[in-house]
Amino acid sequence: MPTTTSGGIFSNVYHHQSISASLFPMVFHGKKHIGLQSISTTANRTLSLLKRNNYHCQPIKTSSYKSLVRPQLEYCSTTWDPHNKCYINQLESIQNRAARFILNDYQQFSSVTQMKSAIGLESLQSRRKLNKVILFDKMQNNLVDLKLDLRPSFHFPGRLMQRQCRTTAYQRLLHT
């Protein structure tokens, strides 16, 4: 049954691969993240394409990684920042493979952390944290068209509740 809002007609879509990967990257399906799998698969494919076709010097490899692979790993990451260690490691492993590719160092005992610092790549988790702070600052200063409401919410789903208080000190906050 189609849904109508504001004069537009929308059909009900429960799951579609392109919608879940682009608009809602973290879709839970049982114990598996469908969106995270899609993001990591796409980034791995792009990195493999670079490995097959880009065997030139290090600056070209670095700029191709930063312009083609890393944006796929960071798209909308301020909203879906993974908190489980296994999901964080899944994304970081792609960057670790990219660091080995850029420096052409596939030895077993080479330190990937030192490789990333030599290239100038910081971890994806620290970049996500920085981007979340930047977004929060933009929301606080009204530079983004998102409303930041730091007041406590008194909404309980399924119940209609009128906001009341016995003192007049907080009455102004409740009825704004």
Summary of the structure (lengths in Angstrom):
residues: 176
radius of gyration: 22.4
end to end distance: 37.5
largest distance: 72.4
contacts: 383
relative contact order: 0.08
helix: 54%
strand: 6%
